[in-house]
Amino acid sequence: MKRILMLLVCALSFSSVSMWAGDDRLIQFDELPATARTFIQKHFSQVKVALTKVDSDFFDKDYDVVFVNGDKIEFDKNGKWKEIKCVSSGSIPSTAIPAQIHTYITQNYPDVSVVKMEQDRKEYEVKLSNGRKLEFDKQYRLIDID
């Protein structure tokens, strides 16, 4: 009987924890961190925002912005971009690409565009329209080509 009761308590605890784990909700554009709003207004002002949402987890918070053309940007809790996907429109605006990475791409891949970029604490991953993936470290040095 004690085992059944203990299993029941564990199951209820787990289910209540999982209910709070992924809280996606729609928000207004003005509720984004100022850094994210500024980034969008600077680099994506010509595209209309379709929706903005926040995903709150136990220890982290992410913001997603989806544009009417299907492009998407994900921001961290401070409003710094984590991922930019511009497959629908065909390319990420050159002003949104770090200057050193943009210079490398235009010199070595002049006829392609950047369709996706991701960054984390260690590196940038850039996907080109020709399917090639480039990885750069935080000092913008090329570290891998796939």
MARTI-676961 format. One record per atom (N, C-alpha, C): residue number from 1; atom name; x, y, z. Coordinates in Angstrom, 1 decimal. Example, Ala and Ser with C-alpha at 12.3 -4.5 7.8 and 13.67 -1.06 7.14 Angstrom:
BEGIN
SITE, nr, atom, px, py, pz
SITE, 1, N, 13.2, -5.7, 7.8;
SITE, 1, CA, 12.3, -4.5, 7.8;
SITE, 1, C, 13.2, -3.3, 7.8;
SITE, 2, N, 12.8, -2.2, 7.1;
SITE, 2, CA, 13.7, -1.1, 7.1;
SITE, 2, C, 12.9, 0.0, 7.9;
//
This chain:
BEGIN
SITE, nr, atom, px, py, pz
SITE, 1, N, 0.8, -1.2, 0.0;
SITE, 1, CA, 0.0, 0.0, 0.0;
SITE, 1, C, 0.9, 1.3, 0.0;
SITE, 2, N, 2.0, 1.2, 0.8;
SITE, 2, CA, 2.9, 2.4, 0.8;
SITE, 2, C, 3.5, 2.6, -0.6;
SITE, 3, N, 3.8, 1.6, -1.3;
SITE, 3, CA, 4.4, 1.7, -2.6;
SITE, 3, C, 3.4, 2.4, -3.6;
SITE, 4, N, 2.2, 1.9, -3.5;
SITE, 4, CA, 1.2, 2.5, -4.4;
SITE, 4, C, 1.0, 4.0, -4.1;
SITE, 5, N, 0.9, 4.3, -2.8;
SITE, 5, CA, 0.7, 5.7, -2.4;
SITE, 5, C, 1.9, 6.5, -2.9;
SITE, 6, N, 3.1, 6.0, -2.7;
SITE, 6, CA, 4.3, 6.7, -3.1;
SITE, 6, C, 4.4, 6.9, -4.6;
SITE, 7, N, 4.0, 5.9, -5.4;
SITE, 7, CA, 3.9, 6.0, -6.9;
SITE, 7, C, 2.9, 7.0, -7.3;
SITE, 8, N, 1.8, 7.0, -6.6;
SITE, 8, CA, 0.8, 8.0, -6.9;
SITE, 8, C, 1.2, 9.4, -6.6;
SITE, 9, N, 1.9, 9.7, -5.5;
SITE, 9, CA, 2.5, 11.0, -5.2;
SITE, 9, C, 3.5, 11.4, -6.2;
SITE, 10, N, 4.4, 10.5, -6.6;
SITE, 10, CA, 5.4, 10.8, -7.6;
SITE, 10, C, 4.7, 11.2, -8.9;
SITE, 11, N, 3.7, 10.4, -9.3;
SITE, 11, CA, 3.0, 10.6, -10.6;
SITE, 11, C, 2.4, 12.0, -10.6;
SITE, 12, N, 1.7, 12.3, -9.5;
SITE, 12, CA, 1.0, 13.6, -9.4;
SITE, 12, C, 2.1, 14.8, -9.4;
SITE, 13, N, 3.2, 14.6, -8.7;
SITE, 13, CA, 4.2, 15.6, -8.7;
SITE, 13, C, 4.8, 15.8, -10.1;
SITE, 14, N, 5.1, 14.7, -10.8;
SITE, 14, CA, 5.6, 14.8, -12.1;
SITE, 14, C, 4.6, 15.5, -13.1;
SITE, 15, N, 3.4, 15.2, -13.0;
SITE, 15, CA, 2.4, 15.8, -13.9;
SITE, 15, C, 2.2, 17.3, -13.6;
SITE, 16, N, 2.3, 17.7, -12.3;
SITE, 16, CA, 2.1, 19.1, -12.0;
SITE, 16, C, 3.4, 19.9, -12.5;
SITE, 17, N, 4.5, 19.3, -12.4;
SITE, 17, CA, 5.8, 19.9, -12.8;
SITE, 17, C, 5.7, 20.1, -14.3;
SITE, 18, N, 5.3, 19.1, -15.1;
SITE, 18, CA, 5.3, 19.1, -16.5;
SITE, 18, C, 4.3, 20.1, -17.0;
SITE, 19, N, 3.2, 20.4, -16.3;
SITE, 19, CA, 2.3, 21.4, -16.7;
SITE, 19, C, 2.9, 22.8, -16.7;
SITE, 20, N, 3.8, 23.1, -15.8;
SITE, 20, CA, 4.5, 24.4, -15.7;
SITE, 20, C, 5.7, 24.5, -16.6;
SITE, 21, N, 6.2, 23.4, -17.2;
SITE, 21, CA, 7.5, 23.3, -17.9;
SITE, 21, C, 7.5, 24.1, -19.2;
SITE, 22, N, 6.5, 24.0, -20.0;
SITE, 22, CA, 6.5, 24.7, -21.3;
SITE, 22, C, 5.3, 25.6, -21.4;
SITE, 23, N, 5.4, 26.9, -21.0;
SITE, 23, CA, 4.3, 27.8, -21.1;
SITE, 23, C, 4.5, 28.7, -22.3;
SITE, 24, N, 3.9, 28.3, -23.4;
SITE, 24, CA, 3.9, 29.2, -24.6;
SITE, 24, C, 2.7, 30.0, -24.5;
SITE, 25, N, 2.9, 31.3, -24.8;
SITE, 25, CA, 1.7, 32.2, -24.8;
SITE, 25, C, 2.0, 33.4, -25.8;
SITE, 26, N, 1.0, 33.8, -26.4;
SITE, 26, CA, 1.1, 35.0, -27.3;
SITE, 26, C, 1.3, 36.2, -26.5;
SITE, 27, N, 2.1, 37.1, -27.1;
SITE, 27, CA, 2.3, 38.4, -26.4;
SITE, 27, C, 2.2, 39.5, -27.5;
SITE, 28, N, 2.1, 40.7, -27.1;
SITE, 28, CA, 2.2, 41.9, -28.0;
SITE, 28, C, 3.6, 42.2, -28.3;
SITE, 29, N, 3.8, 42.8, -29.5;
SITE, 29, CA, 5.2, 43.1, -29.9;
SITE, 29, C, 5.9, 44.0, -28.9;
SITE, 30, N, 5.1, 44.9, -28.2;
SITE, 30, CA, 5.7, 45.8, -27.2;
SITE, 30, C, 6.2, 45.1, -26.0;
SITE, 31, N, 5.8, 43.8, -25.8;
SITE, 31, CA, 6.2, 43.0, -24.6;
SITE, 31, C, 7.6, 42.3, -24.9;
SITE, 32, N, 8.1, 42.4, -26.1;
SITE, 32, CA, 9.4, 41.9, -26.3;
SITE, 32, C, 10.5, 42.7, -25.6;
SITE, 33, N, 11.6, 42.1, -25.3;
SITE, 33, CA, 12.7, 43.0, -24.7;
SITE, 33, C, 13.1, 44.1, -25.7;
SITE, 34, N, 13.5, 45.2, -25.2;
SITE, 34, CA, 13.9, 46.3, -26.0;
SITE, 34, C, 14.9, 46.0, -27.1;
SITE, 35, N, 15.9, 45.2, -26.7;
SITE, 35, CA, 16.9, 44.8, -27.7;
SITE, 35, C, 16.3, 44.0, -28.9;
SITE, 36, N, 15.4, 43.2, -28.6;
SITE, 36, CA, 14.7, 42.4, -29.7;
SITE, 36, C, 13.9, 43.4, -30.6;
SITE, 37, N, 13.2, 44.3, -30.0;
SITE, 37, CA, 12.4, 45.2, -30.8;
SITE, 37, C, 13.3, 46.1, -31.6;
SITE, 38, N, 14.4, 46.6, -31.1;
SITE, 38, CA, 15.3, 47.4, -31.8;
SITE, 38, C, 15.9, 46.6, -33.0;
SITE, 39, N, 16.3, 45.3, -32.8;
SITE, 39, CA, 16.8, 44.5, -33.8;
SITE, 39, C, 15.8, 44.4, -35.0;
SITE, 40, N, 14.6, 44.1, -34.7;
SITE, 40, CA, 13.6, 43.9, -35.7;
SITE, 40, C, 13.3, 45.2, -36.4;
SITE, 41, N, 13.2, 46.3, -35.7;
SITE, 41, CA, 13.0, 47.6, -36.4;
SITE, 41, C, 14.2, 48.0, -37.3;
SITE, 42, N, 15.4, 47.6, -36.9;
SITE, 42, CA, 16.5, 48.0, -37.7;
SITE, 42, C, 16.7, 47.1, -38.9;
SITE, 43, N, 16.5, 45.8, -38.8;
SITE, 43, CA, 16.8, 44.9, -39.9;
SITE, 43, C, 15.6, 44.3, -40.6;
SITE, 44, N, 14.5, 44.3, -40.0;
SITE, 44, CA, 13.3, 43.7, -40.6;
SITE, 44, C, 12.1, 44.7, -40.6;
SITE, 45, N, 12.3, 45.9, -40.7;
SITE, 45, CA, 11.3, 46.9, -40.7;
SITE, 45, C, 10.3, 46.8, -41.9;
SITE, 46, N, 10.8, 46.3, -43.0;
SITE, 46, CA, 9.9, 46.2, -44.2;
SITE, 46, C, 9.0, 45.0, -44.2;
SITE, 47, N, 9.1, 44.1, -43.1;
SITE, 47, CA, 8.2, 42.9, -43.1;
SITE, 47, C, 7.3, 43.1, -41.9;
SITE, 48, N, 6.1, 42.7, -42.1;
SITE, 48, CA, 5.1, 42.8, -41.0;
SITE, 48, C, 5.1, 41.6, -40.1;
SITE, 49, N, 5.0, 41.9, -38.8;
SITE, 49, CA, 5.1, 40.8, -37.8;
SITE, 49, C, 3.7, 40.2, -37.7;
SITE, 50, N, 3.6, 38.9, -37.8;
SITE, 50, CA, 2.4, 38.2, -37.8;
SITE, 50, C, 2.0, 37.8, -36.3;
SITE, 51, N, 3.0, 37.3, -35.5;
SITE, 51, CA, 2.8, 37.0, -34.1;
SITE, 51, C, 4.0, 37.0, -33.4;
SITE, 52, N, 3.9, 37.3, -32.1;
SITE, 52, CA, 5.0, 37.2, -31.1;
SITE, 52, C, 4.6, 36.3, -30.0;
SITE, 53, N, 5.5, 35.5, -29.5;
SITE, 53, CA, 5.1, 34.6, -28.3;
SITE, 53, C, 6.3, 34.5, -27.4;
SITE, 54, N, 6.0, 34.1, -26.2;
SITE, 54, CA, 7.1, 33.8, -25.2;
SITE, 54, C, 6.9, 32.4, -24.8;
SITE, 55, N, 8.0, 31.7, -24.6;
SITE, 55, CA, 8.1, 30.4, -24.1;
SITE, 55, C, 8.8, 30.4, -22.8;
SITE, 56, N, 8.1, 30.2, -21.7;
SITE, 56, CA, 8.7, 30.3, -20.4;
SITE, 56, C, 8.9, 28.9, -19.9;
SITE, 57, N, 10.2, 28.5, -19.5;
SITE, 57, CA, 10.5, 27.3, -18.9;
SITE, 57, C, 10.9, 27.6, -17.4;
SITE, 58, N, 11.3, 26.6, -16.7;
SITE, 58, CA, 11.7, 26.8, -15.3;
SITE, 58, C, 12.9, 27.8, -15.2;
SITE, 59, N, 13.9, 27.6, -16.0;
SITE, 59, CA, 15.1, 28.4, -15.9;
SITE, 59, C, 15.3, 29.4, -17.0;
SITE, 60, N, 14.5, 29.4, -18.0;
SITE, 60, CA, 14.8, 30.2, -19.2;
SITE, 60, C, 13.5, 30.7, -19.8;
SITE, 61, N, 13.7, 31.7, -20.7;
SITE, 61, CA, 12.6, 32.3, -21.4;
SITE, 61, C, 13.1, 32.6, -22.8;
SITE, 62, N, 12.3, 32.2, -23.8;
SITE, 62, CA, 12.7, 32.5, -25.2;
SITE, 62, C, 11.5, 33.3, -25.8;
SITE, 63, N, 11.8, 34.1, -26.8;
SITE, 63, CA, 10.8, 34.8, -27.5;
SITE, 63, C, 10.9, 34.4, -29.0;
SITE, 64, N, 9.7, 34.2, -29.6;
SITE, 64, CA, 9.7, 33.9, -31.1;
SITE, 64, C, 8.9, 35.0, -31.7;
SITE, 65, N, 9.4, 35.4, -32.9;
SITE, 65, CA, 8.7, 36.4, -33.7;
SITE, 65, C, 8.5, 35.8, -35.1;
SITE, 66, N, 7.3, 35.7, -35.5;
SITE, 66, CA, 7.0, 35.1, -36.9;
SITE, 66, C, 6.4, 36.2, -37.7;
SITE, 67, N, 7.0, 36.4, -38.9;
SITE, 67, CA, 6.6, 37.4, -39.8;
SITE, 67, C, 5.5, 36.9, -40.8;
SITE, 68, N, 4.8, 37.7, -41.4;
SITE, 68, CA, 3.7, 37.3, -42.3;
SITE, 68, C, 4.2, 36.5, -43.5;
SITE, 69, N, 5.5, 36.7, -43.9;
SITE, 69, CA, 6.0, 35.9, -45.0;
SITE, 69, C, 6.6, 34.5, -44.6;
SITE, 70, N, 6.4, 34.2, -43.3;
SITE, 70, CA, 6.9, 32.9, -42.8;
SITE, 70, C, 8.3, 32.9, -42.2;
SITE, 71, N, 9.0, 34.0, -42.3;
SITE, 71, CA, 10.3, 34.1, -41.7;
SITE, 71, C, 10.2, 34.1, -40.2;
SITE, 72, N, 11.2, 33.8, -39.4;
SITE, 72, CA, 11.1, 33.6, -38.0;
SITE, 72, C, 12.4, 34.0, -37.3;
SITE, 73, N, 12.3, 34.7, -36.2;
SITE, 73, CA, 13.5, 35.0, -35.3;
SITE, 73, C, 13.2, 34.5, -33.9;
SITE, 74, N, 14.2, 33.9, -33.3;
SITE, 74, CA, 14.1, 33.5, -31.9;
SITE, 74, C, 15.1, 34.3, -31.1;
SITE, 75, N, 14.6, 34.8, -30.0;
SITE, 75, CA, 15.5, 35.6, -29.1;
SITE, 75, C, 15.6, 35.0, -27.7;
SITE, 76, N, 16.7, 35.3, -27.0;
SITE, 76, CA, 16.8, 34.8, -25.7;
SITE, 76, C, 16.1, 35.7, -24.7;
SITE, 77, N, 16.2, 35.5, -23.4;
SITE, 77, CA, 15.5, 36.3, -22.4;
SITE, 77, C, 15.9, 37.8, -22.4;
SITE, 78, N, 17.1, 38.0, -22.9;
SITE, 78, CA, 17.6, 39.4, -22.9;
SITE, 78, C, 17.3, 40.1, -24.2;
SITE, 79, N, 16.8, 39.4, -25.2;
SITE, 79, CA, 16.5, 40.0, -26.5;
SITE, 79, C, 17.6, 39.9, -27.5;
SITE, 80, N, 18.6, 39.0, -27.2;
SITE, 80, CA, 19.6, 38.8, -28.2;
SITE, 80, C, 19.2, 37.6, -29.1;
SITE, 81, N, 19.4, 37.8, -30.4;
SITE, 81, CA, 18.9, 36.8, -31.3;
SITE, 81, C, 19.7, 35.5, -31.2;
SITE, 82, N, 18.9, 34.4, -31.2;
SITE, 82, CA, 19.5, 33.0, -31.1;
SITE, 82, C, 19.5, 32.4, -32.5;
SITE, 83, N, 18.4, 32.6, -33.2;
SITE, 83, CA, 18.2, 31.9, -34.5;
SITE, 83, C, 17.4, 32.8, -35.4;
SITE, 84, N, 17.8, 33.0, -36.7;
SITE, 84, CA, 17.1, 33.7, -37.7;
SITE, 84, C, 16.9, 32.8, -38.9;
SITE, 85, N, 15.6, 32.6, -39.3;
SITE, 85, CA, 15.3, 31.7, -40.4;
SITE, 85, C, 14.6, 32.6, -41.4;
SITE, 86, N, 15.1, 32.7, -42.6;
SITE, 86, CA, 14.5, 33.5, -43.7;
SITE, 86, C, 14.4, 32.6, -45.0;
SITE, 87, N, 13.9, 31.5, -44.8;
SITE, 87, CA, 13.7, 30.6, -46.0;
SITE, 87, C, 12.7, 31.1, -46.9;
SITE, 88, N, 11.6, 31.6, -46.4;
SITE, 88, CA, 10.5, 32.1, -47.2;
SITE, 88, C, 10.9, 33.3, -48.1;
SITE, 89, N, 11.5, 34.3, -47.5;
SITE, 89, CA, 11.9, 35.5, -48.2;
SITE, 89, C, 13.1, 35.3, -49.1;
SITE, 90, N, 13.9, 34.2, -48.8;
SITE, 90, CA, 15.1, 33.9, -49.6;
SITE, 90, C, 16.4, 34.3, -49.0;
SITE, 91, N, 16.4, 35.3, -48.1;
SITE, 91, CA, 17.7, 35.6, -47.5;
SITE, 91, C, 17.5, 36.5, -46.2;
SITE, 92, N, 18.5, 36.4, -45.4;
SITE, 92, CA, 18.6, 37.3, -44.2;
SITE, 92, C, 19.2, 38.6, -44.7;
SITE, 93, N, 18.6, 39.7, -44.2;
SITE, 93, CA, 19.2, 41.0, -44.6;
SITE, 93, C, 20.7, 41.1, -44.3;
SITE, 94, N, 21.5, 41.6, -45.1;
SITE, 94, CA, 22.9, 41.6, -44.9;
SITE, 94, C, 23.2, 42.5, -43.7;
SITE, 95, N, 22.4, 43.4, -43.3;
SITE, 95, CA, 22.7, 44.2, -42.1;
SITE, 95, C, 22.5, 43.5, -40.8;
SITE, 96, N, 21.8, 42.3, -40.9;
SITE, 96, CA, 21.6, 41.5, -39.7;
SITE, 96, C, 22.7, 40.5, -39.5;
SITE, 97, N, 23.5, 40.3, -40.5;
SITE, 97, CA, 24.6, 39.3, -40.4;
SITE, 97, C, 25.9, 40.1, -39.9;
SITE, 98, N, 26.6, 39.5, -38.9;
SITE, 98, CA, 27.8, 40.1, -38.4;
SITE, 98, C, 28.7, 40.5, -39.6;
SITE, 99, N, 29.3, 41.6, -39.5;
SITE, 99, CA, 30.1, 42.2, -40.7;
SITE, 99, C, 31.2, 41.3, -41.1;
SITE, 100, N, 31.9, 40.6, -40.2;
SITE, 100, CA, 33.0, 39.8, -40.6;
SITE, 100, C, 32.5, 38.5, -41.3;
SITE, 101, N, 31.4, 38.0, -40.9;
SITE, 101, CA, 30.8, 36.8, -41.5;
SITE, 101, C, 30.3, 37.2, -42.9;
SITE, 102, N, 29.6, 38.3, -43.0;
SITE, 102, CA, 29.1, 38.8, -44.3;
SITE, 102, C, 30.2, 39.0, -45.3;
SITE, 103, N, 31.3, 39.6, -44.8;
SITE, 103, CA, 32.5, 39.8, -45.7;
SITE, 103, C, 33.0, 38.5, -46.2;
SITE, 104, N, 33.2, 37.5, -45.3;
SITE, 104, CA, 33.7, 36.2, -45.7;
SITE, 104, C, 32.8, 35.6, -46.8;
SITE, 105, N, 31.5, 35.6, -46.5;
SITE, 105, CA, 30.5, 35.0, -47.5;
SITE, 105, C, 30.6, 35.7, -48.8;
SITE, 106, N, 30.5, 37.0, -48.8;
SITE, 106, CA, 30.5, 37.7, -50.1;
SITE, 106, C, 31.8, 37.5, -50.9;
SITE, 107, N, 32.9, 37.4, -50.2;
SITE, 107, CA, 34.2, 37.1, -50.9;
SITE, 107, C, 34.3, 35.7, -51.4;
SITE, 108, N, 33.8, 34.7, -50.7;
SITE, 108, CA, 34.0, 33.3, -51.0;
SITE, 108, C, 32.8, 32.6, -51.7;
SITE, 109, N, 31.6, 33.2, -51.5;
SITE, 109, CA, 30.4, 32.7, -52.0;
SITE, 109, C, 29.5, 33.8, -52.6;
SITE, 110, N, 30.0, 34.5, -53.6;
SITE, 110, CA, 29.3, 35.7, -54.1;
SITE, 110, C, 27.9, 35.6, -54.6;
SITE, 111, N, 27.5, 34.4, -55.1;
SITE, 111, CA, 26.2, 34.2, -55.7;
SITE, 111, C, 25.2, 33.5, -54.8;
SITE, 112, N, 25.5, 33.5, -53.5;
SITE, 112, CA, 24.5, 32.8, -52.6;
SITE, 112, C, 24.1, 33.8, -51.5;
SITE, 113, N, 23.0, 33.4, -50.8;
SITE, 113, CA, 22.5, 34.2, -49.7;
SITE, 113, C, 22.5, 33.4, -48.5;
SITE, 114, N, 22.4, 34.1, -47.3;
SITE, 114, CA, 22.2, 33.4, -46.0;
SITE, 114, C, 20.8, 33.2, -45.8;
SITE, 115, N, 20.3, 32.0, -45.5;
SITE, 115, CA, 18.9, 31.7, -45.3;
SITE, 115, C, 18.7, 31.4, -43.8;
SITE, 116, N, 19.7, 31.0, -43.1;
SITE, 116, CA, 19.5, 30.7, -41.7;
SITE, 116, C, 20.8, 31.0, -40.9;
SITE, 117, N, 20.7, 31.5, -39.7;
SITE, 117, CA, 21.8, 31.8, -38.8;
SITE, 117, C, 21.4, 31.4, -37.4;
SITE, 118, N, 22.3, 30.7, -36.7;
SITE, 118, CA, 22.1, 30.4, -35.3;
SITE, 118, C, 23.4, 30.8, -34.5;
SITE, 119, N, 23.2, 31.2, -33.3;
SITE, 119, CA, 24.4, 31.5, -32.5;
SITE, 119, C, 24.1, 31.0, -31.1;
SITE, 120, N, 25.2, 30.5, -30.5;
SITE, 120, CA, 25.2, 30.1, -29.1;
SITE, 120, C, 26.4, 30.7, -28.4;
SITE, 121, N, 26.7, 30.3, -27.3;
SITE, 121, CA, 27.8, 30.9, -26.5;
SITE, 121, C, 29.2, 30.7, -27.2;
SITE, 122, N, 29.3, 29.6, -28.1;
SITE, 122, CA, 30.6, 29.3, -28.6;
SITE, 122, C, 30.8, 29.7, -30.1;
SITE, 123, N, 29.7, 29.7, -30.9;
SITE, 123, CA, 29.8, 29.8, -32.3;
SITE, 123, C, 28.6, 30.3, -33.0;
SITE, 124, N, 28.8, 30.6, -34.3;
SITE, 124, CA, 27.8, 30.9, -35.2;
SITE, 124, C, 27.7, 29.8, -36.3;
SITE, 125, N, 26.5, 29.4, -36.6;
SITE, 125, CA, 26.2, 28.5, -37.7;
SITE, 125, C, 25.4, 29.2, -38.7;
SITE, 126, N, 25.9, 29.2, -40.0;
SITE, 126, CA, 25.3, 29.9, -41.1;
SITE, 126, C, 25.0, 28.9, -42.2;
SITE, 127, N, 23.7, 28.9, -42.6;
SITE, 127, CA, 23.3, 28.1, -43.7;
SITE, 127, C, 23.1, 28.9, -44.9;
SITE, 128, N, 23.7, 28.5, -46.0;
SITE, 128, CA, 23.6, 29.3, -47.3;
SITE, 128, C, 22.5, 28.7, -48.2;
SITE, 129, N, 22.1, 29.5, -49.2;
SITE, 129, CA, 21.1, 29.1, -50.1;
SITE, 129, C, 21.5, 28.0, -51.0;
SITE, 130, N, 22.8, 27.7, -51.1;
SITE, 130, CA, 23.3, 26.5, -51.9;
SITE, 130, C, 23.3, 25.3, -51.0;
SITE, 131, N, 22.9, 25.3, -49.8;
SITE, 131, CA, 22.8, 24.1, -48.9;
SITE, 131, C, 24.0, 24.0, -48.0;
SITE, 132, N, 25.1, 24.7, -48.3;
SITE, 132, CA, 26.3, 24.6, -47.5;
SITE, 132, C, 26.1, 25.3, -46.1;
SITE, 133, N, 26.7, 24.7, -45.1;
SITE, 133, CA, 26.7, 25.2, -43.7;
SITE, 133, C, 28.1, 25.6, -43.3;
SITE, 134, N, 28.2, 26.8, -42.8;
SITE, 134, CA, 29.5, 27.3, -42.3;
SITE, 134, C, 29.4, 27.5, -40.8;
SITE, 135, N, 30.5, 27.2, -40.1;
SITE, 135, CA, 30.5, 27.5, -38.7;
SITE, 135, C, 31.7, 28.4, -38.4;
SITE, 136, N, 31.4, 29.5, -37.6;
SITE, 136, CA, 32.4, 30.4, -37.2;
SITE, 136, C, 32.5, 30.5, -35.7;
SITE, 137, N, 33.7, 30.7, -35.1;
SITE, 137, CA, 33.8, 30.9, -33.7;
SITE, 137, C, 33.4, 32.3, -33.3;
SITE, 138, N, 33.4, 32.7, -32.1;
SITE, 138, CA, 33.0, 34.0, -31.6;
SITE, 138, C, 33.9, 35.1, -32.1;
SITE, 139, N, 35.1, 34.7, -32.6;
SITE, 139, CA, 36.0, 35.8, -33.1;
SITE, 139, C, 35.8, 35.8, -34.6;
SITE, 140, N, 34.7, 35.2, -35.2;
SITE, 140, CA, 34.3, 35.2, -36.6;
SITE, 140, C, 35.4, 34.5, -37.5;
SITE, 141, N, 36.1, 33.5, -36.9;
SITE, 141, CA, 37.0, 32.7, -37.7;
SITE, 141, C, 36.3, 31.5, -38.2;
SITE, 142, N, 36.4, 31.1, -39.4;
SITE, 142, CA, 35.8, 29.9, -40.0;
SITE, 142, C, 36.4, 28.7, -39.3;
SITE, 143, N, 35.5, 27.8, -38.7;
SITE, 143, CA, 36.0, 26.6, -38.1;
SITE, 143, C, 35.5, 25.3, -38.7;
SITE, 144, N, 34.5, 25.4, -39.6;
SITE, 144, CA, 34.0, 24.2, -40.2;
SITE, 144, C, 33.1, 24.5, -41.4;
SITE, 145, N, 33.2, 23.7, -42.4;
SITE, 145, CA, 32.3, 23.8, -43.6;
SITE, 145, C, 31.7, 22.4, -43.8;
SITE, 146, N, 30.4, 22.4, -44.0;
SITE, 146, CA, 29.6, 21.2, -44.2;
SITE, 146, C, 28.8, 21.2, -45.4;
//
